[in-house]
């Protein structure tokens, strides 16, 4: 299982793939089939569902719930007690009153692109995609896709700013252009989408 650091109180199924340098902290649960990359931190009490894929250098904070079939690209941050759901129409039982089984519903996932962040106690309602380097504010409820570099907040979440790879809000740099005050990255806005200037060349 590589040189990952697994705390004795963590609940790890046998068929979990976990990369070098990763840590699973106290009382976390990781279900069978989960694939965890290198240098990932899974915090105390977090839940990682079966067949969830987590890229390298991700941080899953305490008591976050990541339900299958979520896909997390490299560098994704999931804040404390955030939830990635997997059932669009949840019910405990069928219309006839019988208990639902795994065959009575089809799980759908949340996909997070490179560098995306989800704040504390936010809820991402599947199926949605959170774009590259986007940020979901603490306590937000996300019900639709989030563009790259967008900062969304509220219930339901809506875009309130653009953010850079640094996580800081972008500053206006002329008509249809934005700049990251921390990195100097420049962006072009077109049709509610943001693109790095270097990517437009």
N, C-alpha and C positions, 0 to 999 in steps of 0.2 A: 504493500500500500504506500510505497514511496517513503520519503522522510517527513511526511506531514506530522504535525503535532496534534494528537487527539486526546482530549481530557478524559479521564476515566468515567466521568458521569455522562459523557455524550453517548447518544444512542445511534450507533452506526450499523446499518444493514451490511451484510457480507459483500454484496456485489456493487460496491460503490467505487468509482474511479476518482482518485484525488491526487493532485499534482504536488510536486516538490515545493516545500516551503509553506504549504497551507496550514491553517490552524482551525480546529473545531473546538469551541469552548464549552463550558459546563452546561449540561442539560439540553444541548442542541440535539435535534433529531434529523438524520439524513437517511432518506428512504432508498431502497434498492433501485439500481439503474441510474442514479444521479451521477453526473459527470462534472467534476470540479477541477478547475484549472490550477495553475501554479500561483503561489503567493496569495491565496484567497484567505480571507478571515471570515469565519462564520461565528457570530457572537452568541453569548449565553441565551439559551432558550429559543433560538431560532429554529424554524422548521423548513427543510428542503424536501420537496416532494419527489416521488419516483420519476425517473427519466428527465428531471430538470437538468439543463445544461448551463453551467456557469463558467465563463471565460477566465483568463488570467487576471491577476491583480484586482479582483473585486472585493468589496467589503459588504457583508451582510450583517447589520447591526443587531443588537439584542432584541429578541422576541419578534423579529420580522418573520412573516409567513410567506413562503414562496411556493405556491402550488403548481404542480405539473399541469400542462407541459411548458412552463416558462422557459424562455431562452434569454440568457444574459451574456452580452458580448464582453470583451475585455474592458476592464476599468470601470465597471458599473458599481454604483453605491446605492445600497438599500438601507434607509434609515431605521431607527428603532421603532418597532411595532408597526411598520408598514406592511401592507397586505397586497399580494398579487393574486387575484382571484382566478377561478377556472370554470365557473358555471354561470352561463348567461341567464338561465331560468331555474334558480335553485328551488328544490322541493325535497323534503325528507321522505315523502311517500308518493306513490303513483295515484292517479285519480280514483282507482278502485280501493285505495286505502292500504295496499301492500307496500312494504318498505322498498325503497329504491335500492337497486344493486348497481354494481359497476356497469352492467349491461343496459341500464335504463336511462343513461345520459351520456353525452359525448363531451369530454373536457376540452376547453379552449384555453389558449394561453396568452400571457403577456410577453411581448418581445421588447427587450431593451437593447438599443444599439450602443456602440462604443462610447464610453465616458459618461453615459447618462446617469442622473442622480434622482432618487426618490426620497423626499423628506420624511421626517418622523410622522407616524400615524397616518400617512397618506394611503389611499386605497386606489388601486388601478384595476378597473373592471374589465375583464377580458371579454372579447378579443380586441386588443389594441397594441399599437407599436409606439414606443417612446423613442424619438429620434436621437441621433448622435449628439452628445454633449448637452442635451436638453436637461432641464431641471423641473421637477415636480415639487412645489412648495409643501411644507409641513401641513398636514391636515387636509390636503386637497383630495377631491374625488374625481378621478380621471375616467371619462366615459367615451372619449374618442381619441384618435391618433394625435400625437404631439410632434410637431415638426422639429427638425434638427435645430439646435441652439435656442429653442423656445423656453421661456420660463412661464409655467402655468400655475395658477392658484385658484382657490375657491371651490364652491360646490354648486353646480359642476365646474370643473376646472376650465379656465380659459387663459389664453396667452395675455400676459400683462407687460412683458419685456422680452428682449433678446439677451442671451448670455453667451460669453465666450468659453473657450476651453478652460480658462482659469476659474470659471464659475461666477465671475463678477459680471454685473450688467454692462452691456455695450453702450458706448456713447455715440451720438450722431457725428458723422464725419462727411457731411454733404448729402445732397439729395440721393436717397436710395442707398446710402453707404453707412457703415457702422464700423467702430473700432473698439477692440478690447483694450481697456486702459492698463491692464497688467502685462499682457504679452505683446501688444502692438499689432496683433492680427487684425486684418481688415476684411470686411465682408460686404457683399452686394445683396440687397434685398430685391426680390422680384416675385410678384404674385404670392405674397405672404410666405415666401421661402427665403432662407438665408444661405449664401454660398461663400466659402472662403475665397478671397481674391486669387490666391495661388492656384485654386482649383478651376478658375475660369480661364486661365491662360492656355 
